[in-house]
Every structure is written in C-alpha cells, then in structure tokens.
Amino acid sequence: MSHYIYLMQNGGINPTLRRNMPNYRRDFTTGGLYFFTVVLKDRSQDYLIKYINEFRQAYKITQERYPFETVAICVLPDHFHLLMQLPENDSNYSVRIGFLKSQFSKLLPLQCRKVSESDQKQGDAGIWLRRFWEHLIRNDEDLANHWDYIYYNPVKHGYVQYVKEWQFSSFHRDVDKGIYPKDWSGCPDLIIKGEM
C-alpha cells in the first residue's frame, strides 16, 4: 500500500505534524536553468556590498567545488538574484546555494553574526534567511523576463538611476558580449513571482 493511500485511510496527516511541515515543493530538474533570490536575515544590513570581496571569494570557492554556469547575477546590499545553469548530470542547486551562504558567512567578521538560540540549534551563523526563492526557467520568454528583472533590480530599489551604474552585477559582462546595449533602461513594469 502506498504511503498516500495509508494516510488517506487513516485520517490523513497528524495536525501537529502538518504544522511543522514546510508548505512548499522544490523542483529538481537535472541540468536545469534556475532563477534564485537569496536574502540576508537582517534586511537592514548591507553585508553583501560592504563585504563584496568576501562574497566574490565565497562565490568562486562555490563554483570550484560545485560547478555551475552563471548566466546572470546581481548583488544588492541585502539580497542577490542569480540565474544558474546546472551541469547536465546534476540537479542539486541546494548544495550550491547552501555552500555559498556558508562560505560567505565564514568570511564575514565575527561582529556581523547575530546568532539566536534557534540559529545555534540549526548550526546557522545568523546571516541568511534559511530558505531561498527558486524558479525553474521554462522557456525563452521566461528566461528573458528573469534576466531583465535581475539587471533592473538596483534601479527598482532606488540604488541607481540607470542599470549601467550598478557595478555589482554581470550586466557589464553581458554588454561586452553584445547581449544588452550599454544604455539599456530596463523594464520598470516587470514583476516576477516571489520578488524581494
């Protein structure tokens, strides 16, 4: 008898157990192209920009340990957006995001860590939200929308007036490749589900 049939015949999931279960499902497509939003626990902090060299170092270590292609990235003070292409035989983006968060946390000065009792129990440094937003890119239009969203994000949040002014993204690399014009003004009306 399947687990599902057993649960349905025996009154479903215990309400106490249900309360502790996450209410999301992740997609694990081998070789998938994913959009991520990863956020600091304390949104008032600017650790990702203040310690951008540490972030870059953690990112490099992560890519060396768990290879993936960076299609696009934008780092803001309190969160980052990433389009990640996984290798053909791999679906484990969670290990990459977790490792990147861990490496960055280890490289930060100790005074940045605000470890609560709950964080200690989880082995958490108190820097990042535990969860992150993930979305499997479905088609070319979906890819274009997320790519544009990533690059327009610093303008949306009021950090700069023009996309080209934000130095903490792969936008300039994509301008050099001819993917975007240097004076691209973005898509101010573009909304992505799960945006931060």
Wavefront OBJ file of the C-alpha trace (Angstrom):
o trace
v 0.000 0.000 0.000
v 1.353 3.436 -0.895
v 2.130 5.970 1.825
v -0.505 8.319 0.384
v -3.287 5.679 0.473
v -2.304 4.713 4.027
v -2.568 8.341 5.171
v -5.930 8.848 3.500
v -7.364 5.632 5.006
v -6.080 6.533 8.472
v -7.301 10.094 8.832
v -4.552 11.965 6.968
v -1.532 13.654 8.472
v -1.461 14.291 12.203
v -2.319 18.035 12.651
v 0.724 18.547 14.891
v 2.972 17.013 12.255
v 1.297 19.044 9.478
v 2.009 22.296 11.360
v 5.736 21.516 11.294
v 5.874 20.530 7.619
v 7.055 23.056 5.031
v 4.335 24.158 2.625
v 6.483 24.381 -0.491
v 7.822 21.980 -3.075
v 11.098 22.352 -4.890
v 11.714 21.396 -8.488
v 14.906 19.418 -9.144
v 15.399 19.253 -12.899
v 18.709 17.716 -13.963
v 20.706 20.294 -15.935
v 18.055 22.920 -15.211
v 18.365 26.675 -15.529
v 17.146 28.335 -12.326
v 16.423 31.811 -11.010
v 17.201 32.386 -7.316
v 16.628 35.119 -4.790
v 18.712 34.704 -1.643
v 18.203 37.141 1.237
v 20.049 38.215 4.382
v 18.214 37.567 7.629
v 18.517 41.228 8.639
v 17.333 43.232 5.625
v 18.683 46.463 7.166
v 22.285 45.254 6.741
v 24.426 45.868 3.671
v 26.832 42.949 4.128
v 26.692 41.787 0.516
v 28.054 45.112 -0.752
v 30.142 46.084 2.263
v 31.888 42.696 2.041
v 31.675 42.245 -1.733
v 35.226 40.846 -1.935
v 34.311 38.172 0.602
v 31.159 37.410 -1.390
v 33.178 37.101 -4.601
v 35.652 34.806 -2.864
v 32.840 32.614 -1.478
v 31.232 32.545 -4.930
v 34.478 31.454 -6.589
v 35.052 28.717 -3.993
v 31.480 27.501 -4.530
v 31.859 27.353 -8.317
v 35.131 25.446 -7.984
v 33.648 22.923 -5.560
v 30.215 22.603 -7.201
v 30.467 23.754 -10.840
v 27.674 25.734 -12.494
v 27.384 28.480 -15.074
v 26.471 31.993 -14.011
v 24.037 33.197 -16.662
v 23.345 36.416 -14.739
v 23.825 37.737 -11.226
v 23.070 40.951 -9.365
v 24.244 41.520 -5.811
v 22.384 44.114 -3.761
v 23.111 45.157 -0.171
v 20.728 42.657 1.453
v 19.980 40.037 -1.240
v 21.132 38.695 -4.551
v 19.484 37.356 -7.683
v 21.090 34.631 -9.742
v 20.393 32.744 -12.955
v 22.257 29.453 -12.539
v 22.697 26.802 -15.241
v 23.371 23.417 -13.655
v 25.614 20.803 -15.283
v 23.808 18.242 -17.467
v 24.037 15.438 -14.916
v 23.218 17.464 -11.804
v 20.045 18.759 -10.146
v 21.403 19.770 -6.741
v 21.205 23.547 -6.644
v 20.501 23.475 -2.903
v 24.024 22.292 -2.105
v 25.422 25.191 -4.158
v 23.259 27.862 -2.532
v 23.874 26.401 0.938
v 27.622 26.180 0.383
v 27.796 29.755 -0.937
v 25.866 31.052 2.072
v 28.086 29.081 4.440
v 31.330 30.220 2.813
v 30.281 33.871 2.842
v 29.212 33.631 6.493
v 32.605 32.162 7.448
v 34.428 35.009 5.695
v 32.490 37.761 7.485
v 33.868 39.413 10.616
v 32.506 37.847 13.793
v 30.676 41.042 14.786
v 28.327 40.529 11.797
v 26.947 37.325 13.263
v 23.778 37.634 15.308
v 23.229 34.054 16.334
v 19.977 33.336 18.148
v 19.313 30.202 20.168
v 17.314 28.843 17.229
v 20.207 29.600 14.857
v 22.624 27.767 17.152
v 20.406 24.670 17.147
v 20.392 24.726 13.346
v 24.147 25.345 13.086
v 23.354 28.694 11.495
v 25.549 31.812 11.661
v 22.514 34.126 11.758
v 23.412 35.862 8.476
v 20.939 34.409 5.970
v 17.272 33.550 5.843
v 17.149 29.751 5.884
v 15.021 29.473 2.777
v 15.503 30.963 -0.660
v 13.318 31.552 -3.684
v 13.887 29.208 -6.625
v 12.200 29.095 -10.025
v 12.895 26.723 -12.923
v 13.161 28.687 -16.166
v 10.557 27.239 -18.536
v 11.220 28.874 -21.913
v 12.977 31.747 -23.693
v 10.398 34.340 -22.638
v 10.666 33.243 -19.012
v 14.463 33.486 -19.261
v 14.348 36.961 -20.825
v 11.928 38.227 -18.148
v 14.076 36.965 -15.276
v 17.301 38.197 -16.870
v 15.798 41.679 -17.298
v 14.417 41.594 -13.771
v 17.835 40.786 -12.315
v 19.531 43.697 -14.053
v 16.751 46.211 -13.381
v 16.598 45.356 -9.674
v 19.086 48.020 -8.437
v 17.045 50.702 -10.238
v 13.799 49.288 -8.824
v 15.201 49.501 -5.294
v 16.463 53.066 -5.863
v 20.203 52.352 -5.582
v 20.924 53.843 -9.013
v 19.053 55.718 -11.722
v 20.369 53.620 -14.632
v 21.161 49.899 -14.875
v 24.681 50.616 -16.165
v 25.544 52.488 -12.932
v 25.294 49.365 -10.749
v 28.698 47.732 -10.514
v 27.705 44.565 -8.635
v 26.144 42.588 -11.470
v 27.084 40.692 -14.601
v 25.331 43.346 -16.716
v 28.639 44.845 -17.908
v 29.865 41.381 -18.972
v 26.673 40.949 -20.991
v 27.105 44.391 -22.565
v 30.604 43.320 -23.666
v 29.098 40.118 -25.134
v 26.510 42.158 -27.062
v 23.558 40.680 -25.162
v 22.435 44.067 -23.778
v 23.077 47.606 -25.033
v 25.093 49.723 -22.589
v 22.250 52.216 -22.188
v 19.526 49.578 -21.638
v 16.943 51.217 -19.400
v 15.223 48.107 -18.123
v 11.626 47.081 -17.620
v 10.110 49.089 -14.770
v 6.725 47.298 -15.025
v 8.152 43.769 -14.982
v 7.019 41.766 -11.951
v 8.447 38.355 -11.100
v 6.599 35.984 -8.762
v 8.462 35.754 -5.458
v 10.306 39.040 -5.907
v 12.056 40.688 -3.000
l 1 2 3 4 5 6 7 8 9 10 11 12 13 14 15 16 17 18 19 20 21 22 23 24 25 26 27 28 29 30 31 32 33 34 35 36 37 38 39 40 41 42 43 44 45 46 47 48 49 50 51 52 53 54 55 56 57 58 59 60 61 62 63 64 65 66 67 68 69 70 71 72 73 74 75 76 77 78 79 80 81 82 83 84 85 86 87 88 89 90 91 92 93 94 95 96 97 98 99 100 101 102 103 104 105 106 107 108 109 110 111 112 113 114 115 116 117 118 119 120 121 122 123 124 125 126 127 128 129 130 131 132 133 134 135 136 137 138 139 140 141 142 143 144 145 146 147 148 149 150 151 152 153 154 155 156 157 158 159 160 161 162 163 164 165 166 167 168 169 170 171 172 173 174 175 176 177 178 179 180 181 182 183 184 185 186 187 188 189 190 191 192 193 194 195 196
